[in-house]
Amino acid sequence: MIEASDRDLKSYQGFRLAFDFFQGENQNHQKSSMTAPVVNSMNNDGIQTTAFVMPPKMKYDDVPFPINQMLKKVLVPERVSAAYRFF
């Protein structure tokens, strides 16, 4: 995952930072498709994160490191999860 921390999810700053990452603003200047799901969460200190799942065929070691220090590359252990689609 590529994760952005933000104090205000309404500003969409995390989304914008991740968009730039996917458009090539990373160490390898590599463009990738944005994927779903997008995971938003908040910790006990009020810090909110927006995290983007990488394309399924891309292994952790293949994900370039972000240039922007507000983004971080996060390894999420393999797990089973579900998604609910809203119409």
C-alpha positions as a printed Julia matrix, in Angstrom:
87×3 Matrix{Float64}:
   0.0     0.0     0.0
   0.93    3.61   -0.42
  -0.29    5.56    2.6
  -0.73    9.28    3.27
  -1.32   10.77    6.72
  -3.57   13.77    7.09
  -5.41   15.61    9.84
  -8.42   16.27    7.6
  -9.79   13.68    5.16
 -12.17   16.31    3.76
  -9.24   18.11    2.15
  -8.42   15.06   -0.01
  -4.73   15.88    0.46
  -3.87   12.19    0.87
  -5.71   11.34   -2.33
  -3.88   14.09   -4.22
  -0.49   12.94   -2.93
  -1.24    9.35   -3.92
  -2.49   10.47   -7.34
   0.85   12.21   -7.92
   2.66    9.03   -6.83
   0.69    6.94   -9.34
   1.4     9.53  -12.05
   5.14    8.97  -11.62
   6.18   11.1    -8.64
   8.23    8.28   -7.12
  11.86    7.13   -7.1
  11.54    5.25  -10.4
   9.31    7.83  -12.12
   7.04    4.83  -12.73
   3.39    5.35  -13.6
   0.78    2.88  -12.31
  -2.96    2.53  -12.38
  -4.84    3.67   -9.3
  -6.69    0.8    -7.71
  -9.51    0.08   -5.33
 -10.08   -0.28   -2.5
  -8.94    2.91   -0.87
  -8.62    2.43    2.89
  -9.34    5.37    5.19
  -8.7     5.1     8.92
  -8.07    7.22   12.01
  -5.84    6.52   15.0
  -6.41    7.61   18.62
  -4.41   10.83   18.07
  -6.8    12.02   15.36
  -4.35   11.3    12.54
  -6.23   10.07    9.51
  -4.69    7.96    6.79
  -5.65    7.29    3.22
  -4.04    4.15    1.8
  -4.14    2.84   -1.75
  -3.81   -0.84   -2.57
  -1.28   -1.48   -5.31
  -2.14   -3.39   -8.51
  -2.5    -7.13   -7.82
   0.47   -8.23   -9.95
   2.85   -5.76   -8.28
   4.91   -7.3    -5.48
   6.05   -5.19   -2.52
   9.64   -5.04   -3.76
   8.41   -3.77   -7.15
   6.61   -0.77   -5.63
   8.84    2.29   -5.93
   9.46    4.45   -2.89
   7.57    7.76   -2.8
   9.49   11.0    -3.29
   7.07   12.96   -1.08
   7.84   12.3     2.6
   4.15   12.58    3.46
   3.67    9.23    1.72
   4.99    5.9     2.88
   5.23    2.44    1.43
   3.49   -0.05    3.74
   3.61   -3.84    3.63
   0.27   -5.36    4.58
   0.47   -9.08    5.38
  -1.6   -11.37    3.2
  -5.13  -11.79    4.56
  -8.68  -12.49    3.54
 -10.95   -9.45    3.41
 -14.25   -8.37    1.93
 -15.48   -5.24    0.21
 -18.99   -3.88    0.04
 -20.08   -2.06   -3.08
 -22.39    0.92   -2.66
 -24.77    1.78   -5.48
